[in-house]
Amino acid sequence: MATTRPRRLARQVSIVGAGLSQFGAYPDKSSRDLFVEAFHDMQDNMDQGISAQDIEAGYIGNYSADLFEHQGHTAPIIADWLGMTPTPITRIENACASSGSALREGVMAIASGMYDVVMVGGVEKMTSLPTEGVTDVLASAADGLYEVPAGLTFPGIFGAIAKAHMDRYETNLNHLLKVGIKNHENGKLNPKAQFQQTDFLNDVRANPWIAWPLRLYDCAPITDGASCVLLVASEIANQFTDKPVHMAGIGQATGRPLHDADELTSLSAAKVASAEAYQMAGIGPADVGVAEVHDCFTIAEIVASEDLGFFAPGEGPHAVDEGRTARTGDRPINTSGGLKAKGHPVGASGVAQVIEVYKQLRGEAGERQLTNPNLEFGLTHNVGGTGGTCVVNVLQRG
């Protein structure tokens, strides 16, 4: 039986550096190239630089370089390209929550006292395969015994979630479109984002049905990209920056595959992981000033906004109508453009979400920077598979 005792970190952990590769389609780049790009971006943007040799350990989220690139054992290969050998580097696989899970491992490595300085990141090179090949690879994160044989690709799975939400609540196609437009408008302000335009979203010729009620642009794109952050023990954070961002709370939970779930309009792991993260941080949903949620499909953002406690069940679509989740609203969600517009290199997305919140809390998000002068807490929500894994982080401005 799982314990219900409160979780806490024995030692506080802070983020002092962050970097992203460009997100998009890069036929001439491999996973190692992308991660090196993100790592150098982190180094270039740190207040006080760091050399690869000063990092004591690393955790890299990667879903499936084995299938996308026919390359396994990616962590030591990336370490070699970074000049980090013999530092221990470990690959973490948890579907689309791979780098969210890697971040949790890095936090625990420092909280345990074993290390003071840890690199965490994620990477995926997806465009080496045609679309049907990518669909097959991603389907391996679903239940291969029950879901895949039934023909449930991920658009089909989230199409079923969308239909269930429509049947239970007042959700409609216009709500999904508005989520997509909002996130693409945010992505236009993000120089790292894969998509920089929105005009095609209302063109039905460019936006065909994929799995009703989802159209093509209700789906996150196929993306190449990498993300990287530097974690340190909070007591030494001032050696790297005057503006650290603290890991105030972190939660991870496991849910049953969607075919065995109690309902289709909510992901149980998200509720448990967020409750754990809120408890550790000592806050509630109302205290979160900015959130990056796992919008692999437009309906997923609406479901996440309810699972995280921002809105009551069924109120997520109304919040979209009212503009509450826009950058100018009281509940800004996916200011980066989200997975929908920034891109979704699946192994990199969890840490990429953290980087957006890190930038917002430091006041460094450029044209998409929120104007809230009291912005103190931000949240990320990273989902793997059909809801089998969820990692939620609460970040706090230092």
C-alpha positions as CSV (number, residue, x, y, z in Angstrom):
1,M,0.0,0.0,0.0
2,A,1.4,3.4,-1.0
3,T,2.2,5.8,1.8
4,T,0.4,9.1,2.1
5,R,3.0,10.9,4.2
6,P,4.0,14.3,2.9
7,R,6.9,14.4,0.5
8,R,9.8,16.8,1.0
9,L,13.3,17.4,-0.2
10,A,16.1,16.8,2.3
11,R,18.0,19.5,0.5
12,Q,16.8,22.4,-1.6
13,V,17.5,22.4,-5.3
14,S,17.6,25.4,-7.7
15,I,17.9,25.9,-11.5
16,V,20.7,28.3,-12.5
17,G,20.9,27.8,-16.3
18,A,18.7,26.7,-19.2
19,G,19.1,26.2,-22.9
20,L,17.2,25.0,-25.9
21,S,18.1,24.0,-29.4
22,Q,16.0,25.4,-32.2
23,F,12.8,23.2,-32.5
24,G,11.8,22.1,-36.0
25,A,12.8,19.6,-38.7
26,Y,16.5,19.3,-39.2
27,P,17.5,16.4,-41.6
28,D,21.2,17.1,-41.1
29,K,21.2,16.9,-37.3
30,S,21.3,13.9,-35.0
31,S,20.2,13.7,-31.4
32,R,23.8,14.3,-30.3
33,D,24.0,17.5,-32.4
34,L,20.7,18.8,-31.0
35,F,21.7,18.2,-27.4
36,V,25.1,19.8,-27.9
37,E,23.2,22.9,-29.3
38,A,21.0,23.0,-26.3
39,F,23.9,22.6,-23.9
40,H,25.9,25.4,-25.5
41,D,22.8,27.6,-25.5
42,M,22.6,27.0,-21.7
43,Q,26.3,27.9,-21.3
44,D,25.9,31.0,-23.3
45,N,22.9,32.3,-21.4
46,M,24.2,31.6,-17.8
47,D,25.0,34.6,-15.6
48,Q,28.1,32.8,-14.5
49,G,29.4,30.2,-17.0
50,I,30.2,26.6,-16.3
51,S,32.4,24.1,-18.0
52,A,31.3,20.5,-18.8
53,Q,34.0,19.2,-16.5
54,D,32.4,20.9,-13.5
55,I,29.2,19.0,-13.8
56,E,29.1,16.0,-11.5
57,A,26.3,13.9,-13.0
58,G,23.6,14.1,-15.8
59,Y,20.2,12.7,-16.7
60,I,18.9,12.8,-20.2
61,G,15.3,12.1,-21.2
62,N,15.0,10.3,-24.5
63,Y,11.9,8.3,-25.6
64,S,13.1,6.3,-28.5
65,A,16.3,7.1,-30.4
66,D,16.5,3.3,-30.8
67,L,13.6,3.4,-33.2
68,F,13.8,6.9,-34.6
69,E,17.6,6.8,-35.3
70,H,18.6,3.1,-34.7
71,Q,20.8,4.4,-31.9
72,G,20.6,3.1,-28.4
73,H,22.8,3.9,-25.3
74,T,22.5,7.6,-26.2
75,A,23.6,9.0,-22.8
76,P,27.3,8.1,-23.0
77,I,27.5,9.1,-26.7
78,I,26.1,12.5,-25.9
79,A,28.4,12.8,-22.9
80,D,31.4,12.1,-25.2
81,W,30.2,14.9,-27.6
82,L,29.9,17.3,-24.7
83,G,33.4,16.4,-23.4
84,M,31.9,15.1,-20.1
85,T,33.4,11.6,-19.9
86,P,33.9,10.0,-17.4
87,T,31.0,11.8,-15.6
88,P,28.0,9.5,-15.0
89,I,25.2,10.3,-17.5
90,T,22.0,8.3,-17.5
91,R,19.2,8.0,-20.1
92,I,15.7,8.1,-18.7
93,E,12.7,6.7,-20.7
94,N,9.2,7.4,-19.7
95,A,7.5,8.1,-23.1
96,C,6.7,11.8,-23.6
97,A,7.4,12.4,-19.9
98,S,11.0,11.2,-20.3
99,S,12.7,14.5,-19.5
100,G,10.2,15.4,-16.8
101,S,11.2,12.1,-15.1
102,A,14.9,12.8,-15.8
103,L,14.4,16.2,-14.0
104,R,13.0,14.4,-11.0
105,E,16.0,12.1,-10.9
106,G,18.3,15.1,-11.0
107,V,16.5,16.8,-8.2
108,M,16.7,13.7,-6.0
109,A,20.4,13.2,-6.8
110,I,21.1,16.7,-5.3
111,A,18.6,16.4,-2.5
112,S,20.2,13.2,-1.4
113,G,23.5,15.0,-1.0
114,M,25.3,12.8,-3.5
115,Y,25.9,15.6,-6.0
116,D,25.9,19.4,-5.9
117,V,25.8,20.2,-9.7
118,V,23.7,18.1,-12.1
119,M,22.8,18.6,-15.7
120,V,19.3,17.5,-16.8
121,G,17.9,17.5,-20.3
122,G,16.0,15.8,-23.0
123,V,16.3,15.1,-26.7
124,E,14.4,13.6,-29.6
125,K,15.2,13.4,-33.3
126,M,11.8,12.4,-34.8
127,T,11.9,13.5,-38.5
128,S,14.2,10.7,-39.6
129,L,11.1,8.7,-40.2
130,P,8.0,9.4,-42.4
131,T,4.8,10.3,-40.6
132,E,3.5,6.7,-40.6
133,G,6.8,5.5,-39.1
134,V,6.6,8.2,-36.4
135,T,3.0,7.1,-35.6
136,D,4.1,3.5,-35.2
137,V,7.0,4.5,-32.8
138,L,4.7,6.7,-30.7
139,A,2.1,4.0,-30.6
140,S,4.6,1.8,-28.7
141,A,3.9,4.1,-25.7
142,A,0.3,2.9,-25.6
143,D,-0.8,-0.5,-24.3
144,G,0.4,-2.9,-27.0
145,L,-1.9,-5.7,-25.8
146,Y,-5.2,-3.8,-25.7
147,E,-5.0,-0.2,-27.2
148,V,-2.8,-0.7,-30.3
149,P,-4.5,-3.8,-31.7
150,A,-7.8,-1.8,-31.5
151,G,-6.3,0.7,-33.9
152,L,-5.9,3.5,-31.3
153,T,-3.1,5.7,-32.5
154,F,-2.6,8.7,-30.3
155,P,-4.8,11.0,-32.4
156,G,-7.5,8.3,-32.0
157,I,-6.9,8.1,-28.2
158,F,-7.2,11.9,-27.7
159,G,-10.1,12.0,-30.2
160,A,-11.9,9.7,-27.9
161,I,-11.0,11.9,-24.9
162,A,-12.3,14.9,-26.8
163,K,-15.6,13.2,-27.7
164,A,-16.1,12.1,-24.1
165,H,-15.5,15.7,-22.9
166,M,-18.0,17.0,-25.4
167,D,-20.6,14.4,-24.4
168,R,-20.2,15.1,-20.7
169,Y,-19.7,18.9,-20.8
170,E,-20.4,21.8,-23.2
171,T,-17.1,21.4,-25.0
172,N,-17.2,22.0,-28.8
173,L,-15.0,22.3,-31.8
174,N,-14.6,26.0,-31.4
175,H,-13.0,25.5,-28.0
176,L,-10.3,23.3,-29.5
177,L,-9.7,25.8,-32.3
178,K,-9.3,28.6,-29.8
179,V,-6.7,26.6,-27.8
180,G,-4.7,26.1,-31.0
181,I,-4.9,29.8,-32.1
182,K,-3.9,30.9,-28.6
183,N,-0.9,28.7,-28.5
184,H,0.2,29.6,-32.0
185,E,-0.1,33.3,-31.2
186,N,2.2,32.7,-28.3
187,G,4.6,30.6,-30.4
188,K,4.9,33.5,-32.9
189,L,6.7,35.4,-30.0
190,N,9.1,32.5,-29.3
191,P,12.2,32.5,-31.5
192,K,12.8,28.8,-30.7
193,A,9.3,27.6,-31.7
194,Q,8.7,25.3,-34.7
195,F,5.6,27.3,-35.9
196,Q,5.7,31.1,-36.3
197,Q,2.3,31.6,-38.0
198,T,-1.5,31.1,-37.3
199,D,-3.3,32.0,-40.5
200,F,-3.7,28.4,-41.7
201,L,-5.7,27.3,-38.6
202,N,-9.0,28.6,-40.1
203,D,-8.4,27.1,-43.5
204,V,-10.1,23.7,-43.7
205,R,-8.2,22.8,-46.8
206,A,-4.9,22.9,-44.8
207,N,-6.5,21.5,-41.7
208,P,-8.1,18.2,-42.5
209,W,-9.8,15.8,-40.1
210,I,-7.4,13.3,-38.4
211,A,-9.5,11.6,-35.8
212,W,-12.8,13.2,-35.2
213,P,-13.2,15.7,-33.5
214,L,-9.5,16.5,-34.0
215,R,-8.1,18.2,-37.1
216,L,-4.5,18.2,-38.1
217,Y,-3.7,21.3,-36.2
218,D,-5.3,20.0,-33.0
219,C,-2.2,17.7,-33.0
220,A,1.3,18.6,-31.8
221,P,3.8,18.4,-34.7
222,I,6.6,16.0,-35.4
223,T,9.7,17.7,-34.1
224,D,13.5,17.6,-33.6
225,G,14.8,19.3,-30.6
226,A,16.7,19.3,-27.3
227,S,16.5,21.0,-23.9
228,C,18.9,21.4,-21.0
229,V,19.0,22.9,-17.5
230,L,21.6,23.0,-14.8
231,L,20.5,22.1,-11.3
232,V,22.5,22.9,-8.2
233,A,22.1,22.7,-4.4
234,S,20.4,25.9,-3.4
235,E,23.1,26.8,-0.9
236,I,25.6,27.3,-3.7
237,A,23.2,28.8,-6.3
238,N,24.6,32.3,-5.7
239,Q,27.9,31.1,-7.2
240,F,26.1,30.9,-10.6
241,T,23.4,33.6,-10.5
242,D,21.7,36.3,-8.5
243,K,18.3,35.1,-9.9
244,P,18.0,31.4,-9.2
245,V,14.7,29.6,-9.6
246,H,13.9,27.1,-6.9
247,M,12.3,23.6,-7.3
248,A,9.6,24.2,-4.8
249,G,7.6,21.1,-5.4
250,I,7.8,18.0,-7.6
251,G,5.3,15.1,-8.0
252,Q,5.2,12.1,-10.1
253,A,2.4,9.5,-10.4
254,T,1.4,6.5,-12.4
255,G,-2.0,5.9,-13.9
256,R,-3.6,2.9,-15.5
257,P,-3.6,2.7,-19.3
258,L,-6.5,4.7,-20.8
259,H,-8.5,1.6,-21.7
260,D,-8.5,0.6,-18.1
261,A,-9.1,4.1,-16.6
262,D,-12.2,5.0,-14.6
263,E,-13.0,7.9,-17.0
264,L,-11.9,9.5,-20.2
265,T,-12.3,13.1,-19.3
266,S,-9.5,13.2,-16.7
267,L,-6.0,11.7,-16.1
268,S,-5.8,10.3,-12.6
269,A,-1.9,10.5,-12.5
270,A,-2.1,14.3,-13.2
271,K,-4.4,14.8,-10.1
272,V,-2.1,12.8,-7.8
273,A,1.2,14.3,-9.1
274,S,-0.1,17.8,-8.9
275,A,-1.4,17.2,-5.3
276,E,2.0,16.0,-4.3
277,A,3.8,19.0,-6.0
278,Y,1.4,21.5,-4.4
279,Q,1.8,19.9,-1.0
280,M,5.6,20.0,-1.2
281,A,5.6,23.6,-2.3
282,G,3.0,24.6,0.3
283,I,0.7,26.3,-2.3
284,G,-2.5,25.6,-4.1
285,P,-3.7,26.0,-7.7
286,A,-4.7,29.6,-7.1
287,D,-1.0,30.5,-6.4
288,V,0.2,29.4,-9.8
289,G,0.9,32.5,-12.0
290,V,2.0,30.7,-15.2
291,A,1.7,27.1,-16.4
292,E,3.1,25.0,-19.2
293,V,0.9,22.0,-19.7
294,H,1.2,18.9,-21.9
295,D,-0.9,20.0,-24.9
296,C,0.0,17.1,-27.2
297,F,-3.5,17.7,-28.5
298,T,-5.7,20.8,-28.0
299,I,-8.1,18.8,-25.8
300,A,-5.2,17.8,-23.6
301,E,-4.7,21.4,-22.5
302,I,-8.4,21.7,-21.5
303,V,-8.3,18.4,-19.6
304,A,-5.0,19.4,-17.9
305,S,-6.4,22.8,-16.8
306,E,-9.1,20.9,-14.9
307,D,-6.9,18.1,-13.5
308,L,-4.5,20.7,-12.1
309,G,-7.3,22.4,-10.2
310,F,-7.2,25.7,-12.2
311,F,-10.9,25.1,-13.2
312,A,-13.6,22.8,-12.1
313,P,-14.4,19.8,-14.3
314,G,-16.2,21.1,-17.4
315,E,-15.2,24.7,-16.8
316,G,-12.0,24.5,-18.9
317,P,-13.7,25.2,-22.2
318,H,-15.5,28.3,-20.7
319,A,-12.1,29.6,-19.5
320,V,-10.9,29.4,-23.0
321,D,-13.9,31.3,-24.3
322,E,-13.3,34.0,-21.7
323,G,-9.6,34.4,-22.5
324,R,-8.5,33.4,-19.1
325,T,-5.7,31.1,-20.4
326,A,-4.3,33.7,-22.7
327,R,-1.1,35.6,-21.8
328,T,-3.3,38.5,-20.8
329,G,-5.7,36.3,-18.7
330,D,-5.6,35.5,-15.1
331,R,-4.5,31.9,-15.8
332,P,-1.9,32.1,-18.6
333,I,-1.2,28.6,-20.0
334,N,1.5,27.7,-22.5
335,T,3.1,31.1,-23.0
336,S,5.9,29.3,-25.0
337,G,3.4,28.2,-27.6
338,G,3.1,24.8,-25.9
339,L,3.8,21.5,-27.5
340,K,1.3,22.6,-30.1
341,A,3.3,25.5,-31.6
342,K,6.7,25.4,-29.9
343,G,7.0,21.7,-31.0
344,H,7.0,18.4,-29.3
345,P,10.3,16.5,-29.6
346,V,8.9,14.0,-27.1
347,G,11.9,13.2,-25.0
348,A,12.8,17.0,-24.7
349,S,9.3,18.4,-23.9
350,G,9.3,18.1,-20.1
351,V,12.4,20.1,-19.6
352,A,11.5,22.5,-22.3
353,Q,8.4,23.3,-20.3
354,V,10.5,24.0,-17.3
355,I,12.7,26.4,-19.3
356,E,9.7,28.5,-20.3
357,V,8.6,28.9,-16.6
358,Y,12.2,29.5,-15.6
359,K,12.4,32.4,-18.1
360,Q,9.0,33.8,-17.1
361,L,10.0,33.8,-13.4
362,R,13.3,35.5,-14.2
363,G,11.6,38.1,-16.5
364,E,13.5,36.9,-19.5
365,A,10.7,35.7,-21.8
366,G,11.1,38.5,-24.3
367,E,8.0,39.6,-26.2
368,R,5.8,36.9,-24.5
369,Q,6.9,38.0,-21.0
370,L,4.0,38.2,-18.6
371,T,3.5,41.6,-17.0
372,N,2.4,40.3,-13.6
373,P,4.8,42.0,-11.1
374,N,3.9,39.5,-8.4
375,L,4.8,36.4,-10.5
376,E,6.3,34.0,-8.0
377,F,5.2,30.5,-8.8
378,G,5.0,28.6,-12.0
379,L,4.0,25.0,-12.8
380,T,4.8,22.4,-15.5
381,H,2.7,19.3,-16.3
382,N,4.3,16.6,-18.4
383,V,2.4,13.4,-19.5
384,G,3.7,10.1,-20.8
385,G,1.7,7.6,-22.9
386,T,-2.0,7.4,-22.5
387,G,-1.7,9.0,-19.1
388,G,0.4,6.3,-17.5
389,T,3.0,8.8,-16.3
390,C,2.6,12.4,-15.1
391,V,5.3,14.7,-13.7
392,V,4.3,18.0,-12.2
393,N,6.8,20.6,-11.0
394,V,6.2,23.8,-9.0
395,L,8.9,26.4,-9.6
396,Q,9.5,29.5,-7.4
397,R,11.3,32.7,-8.1
398,G,14.3,33.1,-6.0
